[in-house]
Amino acid sequence: MNDTSRTNSGSPTPDELRTKAERTRDELGHTVEALAGKADIKAQAKEKTTAVRAQAAESAAMASGQIRETARRAAQLMKDKTPDPVLQKTAQVVAQVRESTARSGQYAAAKAPDPLLRSADRAATAARANRAPIIAGGVLLAAFLLTRRSRGSRS
């Protein structure tokens, strides 16, 4: 404010007072909004929950990918290091297990009540969806058992 905008007594003019009051109201409104935002615990909790969920989903996806890749590498390494006779025997065992499973499944389907069949169907669907880790585990188990069996027969 300069000397020409003041009245003779040195006080601000009515227009200057209105402008200053309007500016003060705006600043006060922004301050109240900021304080209200800080005081709204429910909204803050929602924001934090959303952020944590997103981060957890991202972490879970990364971990799942890493686990799948590690399982794939472990299965490949096991296959690479397993002697051919063991692989052939494993393939035979797998074929026998598939055949036995098919026969057992046909028998069970003929004898089992409907609720049990629906539960078994859900379990089979879940197993098909996670086929690679289950196969890798089966190969590792078969190789372990065959190795243990061959060592036991040498003693």
Secondary structure, DSSP 8 states (H G I E B T S, - for coil): --GGGB-TTS-B-HHHHHHHHHHHHHHHHHHHHHHHHHH-HHHHHHHHHHHHHHHHHHHHHHHHHHHHHHHHHHHHHHHHHS-HHHHHHHHHHHHHHHHHHHHHHHHHHHHS-HHHHHHHHHHHHHHHHTHHHHHHHHHHHHHHHHHHHHHHHH-
